[in-house]
Amino acid sequence: MTPLGDEWIVGRDRELALLSRLVDALTTGRTGALLMTGGPGAGKSALLDAAVRMARRSGVRVLRCRGSEGESGLAFAGLHQLLRPFLDLAEGLPARQRAALLGVFGLDDGTRTVSDPLLTSLGALTLLSDAAEHGPLLLVIDDTHWLDLGTLDVLAFMARRLEGEPVALLLAARDTAVPAQLDRQIDRLTIEPLDPAAAGRLLDHQPRPPAGRARSRVLEQAAGVPLALVELARAVARDPAAAHEDALPLTDRLEAIFAADLPELPPATRALLLFAAAAESAELPVILSAVGDRATPDDWLPAERAGLVRIDADRVRFRHPLIRSAVYRAATYTERHTAHRALADVLVGDPDRRAWHHAAAASGVDEEAAGELDDSAARAQRRGGYAAAATALERAARLSPDPTVRAGRLVRAATMAMYAGHPRWVGELSAQVATLTDEPALLAEASLLAGWALAVTTQFAGSLGFLLPVAEAAVDEDPVLTLDALATATTPAYNSGAPEHRENILRIVERVPPQDDETGRLWALAGCDPVRNRAQALELLAATWTVPLPKPGSGVDIPLSRLVVSGGAAWVLDETAEAIRLLGAAMDHLRRSPTSGANATVAQALALALYESGSWTKARAALDEAYGLAAEGGLENVVVGAPVLRATLLALRGDTEEARAAVQRAVHGIDLPNCRSLQVRTHYALGAAALAEGDHAAAYDRFRAVYTRQPEPAPLHFHASDYYLADLVAAAVRTGRTEDARLVLDTARRRLAEGETSARLTAIVHRAEALLAEPDDAERHFMAALADPAGDQWPFERAQVRLDYAEWLRRRRRAVEARPLLAAALEVFERLGTRPWTDRTRAELRAAGVTPASTPAGSADSLAELTPQQLQIARLAAAGLTNREIGERIFLSPRTVGFHLYRIFPKLGITSRAQLRDALPEPEE
């Protein structure tokens, strides 16, 4: 039992110690974020209150906000509650941030039509950073599971960027409803039920503790839940027989306990409580205005004495959300509807909340109430509150009397949910449309949305089950729709790797006549069979972009879907530079778009192309962006894929233990055989880690796993597997498994000969052939692997060929010829920071009679210590940008930029900003 002020908290010493450390760290300039989860009544709110008392005793200012089920559909309602005390500081924000932040609260000048979520989030972060200039801040958020989605997105954004800020984040949510945006973002503290001893102590501290059989029954039924122990003790004190009743589900039992107090309250007090429960707002004047002459302010007193509510100034707060729920459920249907109608009548100046109360007061379907919600959704959409718009349209659909109108609103709700980046919600909404209408256009749009929702998870078969029927049905009457559906379908078909899906797509696309926009056909051909369809796909790619791309902000419209689809096709075709150009342009535009939360897949595709091109620092930055967006939106394929690629980079740089741990975390709970592209990339990451450690047997097992064990080995994934052929052969040569490797290589060569391979894949096959060849035949394959200048686009793979060739030459006493190859390979390995390959190359140079120069300070070794974000900050600072300008550019507060620079200087061996330019090498192209 721990004393805190005039209250006692029992059995939570561990939790209180963690909270104390969080507050202590904040007072010494360190930040942190913690999410407490537990069931209803576990004591989360009591622990939050304890943390607030700790903070205030330490001189830390506290901002509080509480989620509300009734306001969960109001865009940024929670954020407004949290930031309201500091909104006067918004005048000091950069203009774009100020307009975005105030715009979502409706406090701007009204000229801005669409808000940008990234600028809104950055504005909130900068506002708090400015407020923290006067002392550290603790943000305390209760009932996080009931916050609106816009607020949750902002909190997730801030949680990832608090480093260097004297701001800490402390949240509480029900364990069964942890918001997806925060699920992987914040350290979690699970609030477990009290153990029997602590539960007994808590009972003993009640005013009238139960005894004997009643005590045992209370302990049994409460199951260690503090709120249940307290309330059941009160129930037994009021009626000792209550402890002998049959057990009820916990939440129902607690709500019944809370409602048991209501009949003893005066009617006027019960009316006030009902209106407060219906309003789900702490604003006392609104509640009193709606109640009218049914009650007076004095009628709150019995509810306060009963411990049901707390009233401070003009705000009323239920002691626990379950009390509000019990009050609301205890009222009759007529009483609840009367309360909502009265609240709607007094909220004339707040059309959004008025619309929700009209909806709650509706009896059955009601087009007028649905129309008000539709209008509310439009306002939310203009403010950038896509999640709030989706929520309003979903409720409007339920109120719509016309099934076709209802279906249309559900489709629009699903579209808003897609823009908000919430695929599971999109799936739930679009699934309802087929039960409401036979309208072909609506059904097709719903199927496209449902297919997209599943495509960004790992449920690829389900996604294609929606998309391919739409494509096939429209092929004659609406070929544009068919290509759109096939473009969406090709992504899950590629990730799945299952041949039947790709065959169906190619069969359908053959039936589509030429269209003005052929990017859907381009992606279908390239994404389903890049070897056999290479010539046709390259022709389509060349025809798609015949003019330079317009720059972001130029005012020139750009078809983003064409950029994304063409960029993906270019990547699959090994037109890597073109892929980076197109996908980079897409990301530049999407970062300025209010739908950026849905673009993790584009960021991941860009990261893959950057990785293959040797721009590893940029690849890591793109991966961080992809993962952040995906974690906020629940895009499972990227939530797994981005960490796997990050693990690959760690492995290649020699951080093998960290690489394995990253893979293990990423694939936990994922059905990898259902996603062959991820499965192959996972095998490679682990194989690269084994190679880096010199464990060639383990490496071979991993690389061999990307092909089947059939008499004629087939690739596990039709596209990804073949890029690891040479690594497989290299490991086989060192472990005496050349016969098995020869079988894999010969089969792959025959299969690839059925089409046209890229310069990259051609070089990989020649490297594999050289390593397995007889001495008289090996050199021609090494030379062929290096012959095409296009191979320089993939520097790590080319450096591996040079190293292998140089080793082969040195063993034949041709050291002079080996030296330039080794020097070229070493330059690449050092630049990329691949320590195991660097060490091997240096050893070969010494064996060839050359003493390699030591690595200069400030080059790859020191730069490898910088995170992608730190390197980006360093380059921007070196270019002369101020901290505030850098923060605007990369969505950080100026204080966090300064904190990063403070950590960057010693890593680069410098002491001032003026030295940055000389300490940094030229940026990657």
Buried (B, 14 or more C-beta within 10 A) or exposed (E): EBEBEEEEBBBBEEBBEBBBEBBEBBBEEBBBBBBBBBBBBBBBBBBBBBBBBBBEEBEBBBBBBBBBBBBBBBBBBBBBBBBEEBBEBBEEBBEBBBBBBBBBBBEBEEEBEEBBBBBBBBBBBBBBBBBBEEEBBBBBBBBBBBBBBBBBBBBBBBBBBBBBBBBBBBBBBBBEEBBBBBBBBBEBBEBBBBEEEBBBBBBEEBEEBBEEEBBEBBBEBBBBBBBBBBBBBBBBBEEBEBBEEEEEEBBEBBBBBBBBBBEEBEEBBBBBBBBBBBBBBBEBEBBBBBBEEBBEEEBBEBBBEBEBBEBEEEEBEBBBBBBBBBBBBBBEEEBBBBBBBBBBBBBEEBEBBBBBBBBBBBEEEBBEBBBBBBBBBBBBBBBBBBBBBBBBBBBBBBBBEBBEBBBBBBBBBBBBBBBBBBBBBBBBBBBBBBEBBEBBEBBBBBBBBBBBBBBBBBBBBBBBBBBBBBBBBBBEEBBEBBBBBBBBBBBBBBBBBBEEBBEBBBEBBEEBEEEEBBBBBBBBBBBBBBBBBBEEBBEBBEEBBEEEBEEBEEEEEBEBBBBBBBBBBBBBBBBBEBBBBBBBBBBBBBBEBBBBBBBBBBBBBBBBBBBBBBBBBBBBBBBBBBBBBBBBBBBBBBBBBBBBBBBBBBBBBBBBEBBBEBBEEBBEEBEBEBBBBBBBBBBBBBBBBBBBBEBBEBBBBBBBBBBBEEEEBBBBBBBBBBBBBBBBBBBBBBBEBBEBBBBBBBBBBEBBEEEBBBBBBBBBBBBBBBBBBEEEEBBBBBEBBBBBEBBEBBBBBBBBBBBBBBBBBBEEEBBEEBBEBBBBBBBBBBBBBBBBBBEBBBEBBEBBEBEBEEBEEBBBBBBBBBBBBBBBBBBBBBEEBEBBBBBBEBBBBBBBBBBBBEBBBEBBEBEEBEBBEEBBEEEEE
